[in-house]
Every structure is written in structure tokens, then in C-alpha cells.
Amino acid sequence: MQKMYKQVLVFAQTKTQRMPVGTLWRSDQGFHFCYDSSYLKRSNALPVGPELPLKPPLFTSSELFASFADRIPSKRNPAYPDYCAQWGISDTETDVLVLLSTIGHRGPSSFLFRLKYHDNFSEIEFKQFRIELGLTVRDFASLLDVSPSTITMTEKGNLKSKWLLDYCEILRQFPDTLGFQLKKRGMFLHDDKIQLVKAFIRKVA
């Protein structure tokens, strides 16, 4: 079962600047939103939606706030599968925070939505991911299009490659994205190794 991401960062973007607006998150009590204090101090600040006026208190709703839900394209839209494919997610994805921050990340307004990835994907998890895939260091390097030494040094903690750790966290949590990476780089893997990666994708999907 893939991890359910719980936080989405909201930004406002102009032609020259991107500024934090607030954070949307999910808990056992529902959905919550809170504006960033620095955003509230801006003279040109705009509310994210009519149900979210500019004020410091926490907003809570049992369902996703309408201003966010309206940004997610309808599944009845004929182009919906294409939108999902563009972002490397399944057209059966049901996590509204994933949908909001991918196919709904940008609309007619200046607000943008991005998943908040916590910096907790360690070198140990990086190595464990490779082992779960059943790949050698050289195989894993071929899949990721990096050198074997990069894999080895990352696993040992001698190379702090945040982008590589972040990318592997995405591959591990989103099987469709891993499948896309396999399509791009599978030609460099042995057939048996391709089947191992496909088996992992089926297991976590």
C-alpha cells in the first residue's frame, strides 16, 4: 500500500516571484488549512477561496475545501487519462491531495499546489529500496541513469545527493512513476531484472 501524503504547500505565483501562501493537510479529523503569517502581512494578499478568508485561525472541514476540490479535473473529462499520464499517476488515483498537487496543481488563478515531501528518506531506505527491487548496484545505476559509484557512495552516506534520495522516494511511493522510469531505462536491464521491478510495481500498486 502506498503512503498517503498528508500535506500540500500552497504558493502564489506572479510573473517574477513565487511566495508561500499556506499549508493544507489532512488528519483523522478531516482537512485543515492555515495561511502563512508572512503572506497575511502582504498588502496584495488574496484569499485562496471565499470559504478561506484572510485571517490567522485554523480552518477545518470534513471534506476537501471547495476552492481546492474545484481545481481537480473531473474524471468525466475525456482528457482526464492524459492529464494523469502527463504527471505519472494512475487515472484510478483517489488521494485528493495527490490529485490536487499534480493534475490540479495549476488553474486559472495564481495559486499553485505542491506536495510537501519530508526529508526522511534516508540512505538506509535508499539501499533497502534497491534490495526490494532485487537489483544490484550496477542494475540500480542503469535504471536511474547514474554511475554505480554514485549508488555506492549514497548507500554508504558518503554522498549527500538530496535530489537522488527525493527522486527514489517518489519512485518508491508512486508505482506508476517507477513504471515510467522502467520504460525509459529498462532497455539497459536484463529481462529477469525487468520482471523483478515489474513484480515490485504490482506488489505496491
C-alpha positions in Angstrom: 0.0 0.0 0.0 1.5 3.3 -1.0 2.0 6.1 1.5 -0.8 8.7 1.8 0.8 12.1 1.6 -0.8 14.5 4.1 0.5 18.0 3.4 0.2 20.3 0.4 2.1 23.6 0.2 0.1 26.5 -1.4 2.0 29.2 -3.3 1.1 32.3 -5.2 3.0 33.0 -8.4 3.4 36.2 -10.3 5.5 36.8 -13.4 8.7 37.2 -11.4 8.0 35.7 -7.9 6.6 32.7 -6.1 5.6 33.1 -2.5 4.3 30.7 0.2 0.6 31.2 1.0 -0.2 28.5 3.4 -0.4 24.7 4.1 -3.2 22.3 3.5 -3.1 19.0 5.4 -5.2 16.0 6.4 -5.7 14.4 9.7 -8.1 11.9 11.3 -10.3 15.0 12.0 -10.5 16.0 8.3 -8.8 18.6 6.2 -7.1 21.7 7.6 -5.7 24.9 6.1 -3.7 27.7 7.6 -2.2 30.8 6.0 1.5 31.6 6.3 1.9 34.5 8.6 4.2 36.3 6.2 1.5 36.1 3.5 -1.1 37.6 5.7 1.1 40.7 6.1 1.3 41.4 2.4 -0.9 44.3 1.2 -1.8 42.5 -2.0 -2.7 39.1 -0.4 -5.7 37.4 -1.8 -7.8 34.6 -0.1 -7.4 31.2 -1.6 -11.2 31.0 -1.7 -14.4 32.5 -0.4 -14.6 29.9 2.4 -11.0 30.7 3.4 -10.9 34.5 4.3 -7.6 36.1 5.2 -7.2 35.5 8.9 -4.8 33.6 11.2 -7.1 30.9 12.7 -7.1 27.4 11.5 -9.8 26.3 9.0 -11.1 22.8 9.3 -13.5 20.8 7.1 -14.7 17.2 7.0 -14.3 17.3 3.2 -11.7 18.9 1.0 -12.4 22.7 0.8 -14.3 23.6 -2.3 -11.7 26.0 -3.5 -9.2 23.1 -3.7 -11.6 20.5 -4.9 -12.7 22.6 -7.8 -9.1 22.6 -9.1 -9.2 18.9 -9.7 -10.4 18.0 -13.2 -13.5 15.8 -13.5 -13.0 12.1 -14.3 -15.7 12.6 -16.9 -13.4 14.9 -18.8 -12.2 12.9 -21.9 -8.7 14.2 -21.4 -8.5 13.0 -17.8 -6.4 9.9 -18.5 -4.0 12.1 -20.5 -3.7 14.6 -17.6 -2.8 11.7 -15.3 -0.3 10.2 -17.7 1.4 13.5 -18.0 2.1 13.6 -14.3 2.9 9.9 -14.0 -0.1 9.0 -11.8 -2.8 6.4 -12.3 -6.1 7.5 -13.7 -7.6 5.5 -10.8 -5.7 7.6 -8.2 -8.1 8.5 -5.3 -5.9 10.6 -3.0 -7.2 14.1 -3.4 -4.0 15.7 -2.2 -2.0 13.8 -4.8 -4.6 14.8 -7.5 -4.6 18.4 -6.3 -0.8 18.7 -6.4 -0.4 17.1 -9.8 -3.3 17.4 -12.4 -4.9 20.2 -10.3 -1.7 22.0 -9.3 -2.4 25.0 -11.5 -5.5 26.6 -12.8 -6.9 30.0 -13.8 -5.8 31.6 -10.6 -2.2 32.4 -9.5 -2.2 29.7 -6.8 -0.1 26.6 -7.1 -0.1 23.4 -5.1 2.8 21.2 -4.3 3.1 18.0 -2.2 5.3 18.5 0.8 8.0 15.8 0.9 9.5 15.2 4.3 13.3 14.8 4.3 13.1 11.4 5.9 14.1 9.1 3.0 17.5 8.1 4.3 20.5 6.4 2.7 19.3 3.2 4.5 15.9 3.4 2.9 17.6 4.1 -0.4 19.6 0.9 -0.2 16.5 -1.0 1.1 14.6 0.2 -2.0 17.3 -1.2 -4.3 17.2 -4.5 -2.4 13.4 -4.6 -2.6 13.6 -4.2 -6.3 16.0 -7.1 -6.5 18.7 -5.0 -8.3 22.4 -5.0 -8.0 24.3 -1.7 -7.6 25.0 -1.7 -11.3 21.4 -2.5 -12.2 20.1 0.3 -10.0 22.6 2.7 -11.5 21.4 1.8 -15.0 17.7 2.2 -14.0 18.4 5.7 -12.6 20.9 6.7 -15.2 23.7 7.5 -12.7 27.1 5.9 -12.1 27.5 2.8 -9.9 29.8 4.8 -7.7 27.0 7.3 -7.1 24.8 4.5 -5.8 27.5 3.0 -3.6 28.5 6.3 -2.1 24.9 7.3 -1.5 24.2 4.0 0.3 27.2 4.4 2.5 26.3 8.0 3.3 29.4 9.4 1.6 27.4 11.3 -1.0 24.5 13.6 0.2 22.5 13.6 -3.1 19.2 15.0 -2.0 17.7 15.0 -5.4 18.5 11.3 -5.8 17.0 10.4 -2.4 13.9 12.6 -3.2 13.5 11.0 -6.6 13.8 7.5 -5.3 11.2 8.3 -2.6 8.8 9.3 -5.4 9.6 6.1 -7.3 9.0 4.0 -4.3 5.7 5.6 -3.3 4.2 6.1 -6.8 4.4 2.8 -8.8 3.2 4.4 -12.0 6.2 6.7 -11.9 8.5 3.8 -11.3 6.9 2.1 -14.3 7.6 5.1 -16.4 11.2 5.1 -15.4 11.4 1.4 -16.2 10.0 2.1 -19.7 12.7 4.8 -20.2 15.7 2.8 -18.9 14.5 -0.9 -19.0 16.5 -1.5 -22.2 19.7 -1.4 -20.1 18.5 -4.1 -17.7 18.4 -7.9 -18.1 15.0 -9.4 -18.8 15.0 -11.1 -15.4 15.7 -7.8 -13.6 12.9 -6.1 -15.5 10.5 -8.8 -14.3 11.6 -8.2 -10.7 10.9 -4.5 -11.0 7.5 -5.2 -12.5 6.7 -7.6 -9.7 7.5 -4.8 -7.2 5.2 -2.4 -9.0 2.4 -4.9 -8.9 3.0 -5.5 -5.2 2.8 -1.9 -4.1 0.2 -0.7 -6.6 
